[in-house]
Amino acid sequence: PAAQLRQKESNLIHYLGLSHRLLALNFIIVSLSKKSAWSSAQVKVTDTDFDGVEVRVFEGSPKPGEPLKRSVVYIHGGGWALASAKIRYYDELCAAVAEELNAVVVSIEYRLVPKVYFPAQINDVVRATKYFLQPEVLHKYSVDPDRIGISGDSAGGNLAAALGQQISQDANLKNKLKVQALIYPVLQALDFNTPSYQQNVNSPILPRYVMVKYWVDYLKGNYDFVEAMTVNNHTSLDVEEAVALRARLNWTALLPPSVTKNYKPVVQTAGNARIIQEIPELLDARSAPLIADQEVLQQLPKTYILTCEHDVLRDDGLMYAKRLESAGVEVTLDHFEDGFHGCMIFTSWPTNFSVGIRTRNSYIKWLDQNL
């Protein structure tokens, strides 16, 4: 509907700015064009709900001689506020994973800002995943309980990382995860001046100020804080709550010289203590999985992290990989020098990119070899 289109356009341009109007319009058109559930000879697609959370289930054909299938729980990106499990981009991605892996893919249609705010999105994905992990539900979909993974891109990668930490800590869950695969995930909001944030500050797909706005919206904060947060005034040395946690993402120690180059840390001596007082969720590991305790990280499954050079979030992924490795987790870091934020879903006309196809193929290959 025209009114809905105008509202979507207004919301996205609010994030991206008028200079990115054409990109916004393209994304809006695709976002509004949710595909109905469909099926092919290779993949059966159904819409249902798991414990009250909408999901789209993609069932690949079983492999000869393997009655039970592998499975991936997928969480789409979009800054916790945009996109859908049912738009073409994610429909095509999940169908490809289901077909190529002969797997069951559960794509979660979690609720978005502004209808809900943190931690509702996490609660949705946790609730749907726990429902799916029940033995009777896995049996219904012919899923092998020992071959289940979680995955997500961007904000979906954030939710997948938080989900992985919660699942690994839940002593009541019999079925655990075999792998997690995080695609250019957003993992922290303490430092908006990592080398990748400085290098890609005005990147056209995801500039720094857009990412900060996504965080403020997700945590239902005040837009007056955005400018201060871009220069790390929210985690200055006089904000005691943040000092200890910032040590967990000390990028001068976590990142190699080839990444840090000549970039300097931005650490303010005095900042704005009101920001953390009014948005304490910035320091919550459920919103920022990178700052989780070492004891939590030690229990996580084998991990794949895809990062892109032209992305403010590159260093979030690199630092998480390093922290996981230090905790004893087996990690595959898949970095694309020509990659940009969001590229993996751009694989078909009119937004088809070579790097989109290569990242998707590399991601699916890793799942095939490790799940």
ABEGO torsion letter per residue (X at the ends): XAAAAAAAAAAAAAAAEAAAAAAAAAAAAAAABBBBBBBBAABBBBBBBBGGBBBBBBBBBBBBGBABBBBBBBBBBGGGABEBAABAAAAAAAAAAAAAAGBBBBBBBBBBOAABBOAAAAAAAAAAAAAAABAAAAAAAGBBAABBBBBBBEAAAAAAAAAAAAAAABAABABBBABBBBBGBBABAABAABAAAAAAAABAABBAAAAAAAAAAAAGBBAAAAAAAAAGAAABAABAAAAAAAAAABAAAABBAAAAEABBBBBBABBBAAAAAABAAAABAAABAAABBAAAAAABBBBBBBBBABBAAAAAAAAAAAAAAAAGBBBBBBBBAABBBGAAABABOAABBAAAAAAAAAAAAAAAAAX
